[in-house]
Amino acid sequence: MSKSRSLSSKNWLKQHFRDQYVTLAFKKNVRSRAYFKLEDINKQNKLFKKGMTIIDLGSSPGGWSEYASKIVRNSGHIVACDILPMLPVKNVYFLQGDIKNSIFLNSLLSFINRKVDLVMSDMAPNMTGSRCIDNPRLLELNRLALKISKRVLCNHGKLLIKSFYGEQFNVLVEEIRTLFIKVKIFKPNSSRTRSREVYIIASERTK
Ligand SMILES: C[S@@+](CC[C@H](N)C(=O)[O-])C[C@H]1O[C@@H](n2cnc3c(N)ncnc32)[C@H](O)[C@@H]1O
């Protein structure tokens, strides 16, 4: 690792452990600070209801799954997946695999075998720090989430995607607008201000 890369990793770690949401995640015994982002998103956008069927794409270590499970309880269905393993979360079925692999994707969809109320994707590639590598990789994951939502969402279903502001972001938003009437761009308070991450919430399918 270069000297400047190792310095920026050290700075990231320093800031991470100073972060109030990292401390809160530890105190509340939840898997990740992402739990609070989803809580923020839901408080302002009312995405969840008891009894829903949900797909959680890029679920590990499990903060979003934990939050969804708390609301949906055992009356709903939550199917989560990630390339990485995930420790069990109550009321969540977890499948480990790469969503870019069509065999894995088809087995995930046939496992669900029903229409879905919410597709949520917090998927992110391993970041290299280089925008011209990271942006297209994230965009590919975003497009996959969109494609999955097209296949499985019921008419009143919603899509939540984590993306990054940057080149092609507007193109992605336009692609989403062809499939959904309402498209909202949302930055939760718990998302680090300096981070380019942003969430897209889409609802009311056009077709
Ligand atoms: C920001 S983390 C998700 C955090 C999680 N939502 C939580 O609440 O704890 C992004 C995840 O996306 C996963 N991921 C990246 N590419 C993927 C792919 N092609 N298929 C499945 N998961 C993927 C990563 O392994 C990583 O665990």
The ligand as an SDF file (V2000), in Angstrom:
LIG
                    3D

 27 29  0  0  0  0  0  0  0  0999 V2000
  -22.4370   -0.9320    2.4400 C   0  0  0  0  0  0  0  0  0  0  0  0
  -22.3970   -2.6780    2.5280 S   0  0  0  0  0  0  0  0  0  0  0  0
  -24.0370   -3.0770    2.9840 C   0  0  0  0  0  0  0  0  0  0  0  0
  -24.3540   -2.7730    4.4330 C   0  0  0  0  0  0  0  0  0  0  0  0
  -25.6750   -3.3900    4.8550 C   0  0  0  0  0  0  0  0  0  0  0  0
  -26.8050   -2.8270    4.1100 N   0  0  0  0  0  0  0  0  0  0  0  0
  -25.9510   -3.2150    6.3070 C   0  0  0  0  0  0  0  0  0  0  0  0
  -26.9520   -2.6060    6.6520 O   0  0  0  0  0  0  0  0  0  0  0  0
  -25.1870   -3.7280    7.1250 O   0  0  0  0  0  0  0  0  0  0  0  0
  -22.3920   -3.1200    0.8280 C   0  0  0  0  0  0  0  0  0  0  0  0
  -22.4770   -4.6160    0.5910 C   0  0  0  0  0  0  0  0  0  0  0  0
  -22.6910   -4.8660   -0.8010 O   0  0  0  0  0  0  0  0  0  0  0  0
  -22.1650   -6.1610   -1.0590 C   0  0  0  0  0  0  0  0  0  0  0  0
  -22.0270   -6.4160   -2.4850 N   0  0  0  0  0  0  0  0  0  0  0  0
  -21.2120   -5.7690   -3.3630 C   0  0  0  0  0  0  0  0  0  0  0  0
  -21.3060   -6.3050   -4.5900 N   0  0  0  0  0  0  0  0  0  0  0  0
  -22.2260   -7.3070   -4.4970 C   0  0  0  0  0  0  0  0  0  0  0  0
  -22.7340   -8.2480   -5.4450 C   0  0  0  0  0  0  0  0  0  0  0  0
  -22.3170   -8.2440   -6.7150 N   0  0  0  0  0  0  0  0  0  0  0  0
  -23.6500   -9.1600   -5.0340 N   0  0  0  0  0  0  0  0  0  0  0  0
  -24.0570   -9.1520   -3.7200 C   0  0  0  0  0  0  0  0  0  0  0  0
  -23.5970   -8.3030   -2.7920 N   0  0  0  0  0  0  0  0  0  0  0  0
  -22.6860   -7.3860   -3.1690 C   0  0  0  0  0  0  0  0  0  0  0  0
  -20.8350   -6.1240   -0.3200 C   0  0  0  0  0  0  0  0  0  0  0  0
  -20.3220   -7.4100   -0.1090 O   0  0  0  0  0  0  0  0  0  0  0  0
  -21.2010   -5.3810    0.9720 C   0  0  0  0  0  0  0  0  0  0  0  0
  -21.4480   -6.2570    2.0390 O   0  0  0  0  0  0  0  0  0  0  0  0
  1  2  1  0
  2  3  1  0
  2 10  1  0
  3  4  1  0
  4  5  1  0
  5  6  1  0
  5  7  1  0
  7  8  2  0
  7  9  1  0
 10 11  1  0
 11 12  1  0
 11 26  1  0
 12 13  1  0
 13 14  1  0
 13 24  1  0
 14 15  1  0
 14 23  1  0
 15 16  2  0
 16 17  1  0
 17 18  1  0
 17 23  2  0
 18 19  1  0
 18 20  2  0
 20 21  1  0
 21 22  2  0
 22 23  1  0
 24 25  1  0
 24 26  1  0
 26 27  1  0
M  CHG  2   2   1   9  -1
M  END
$$$$
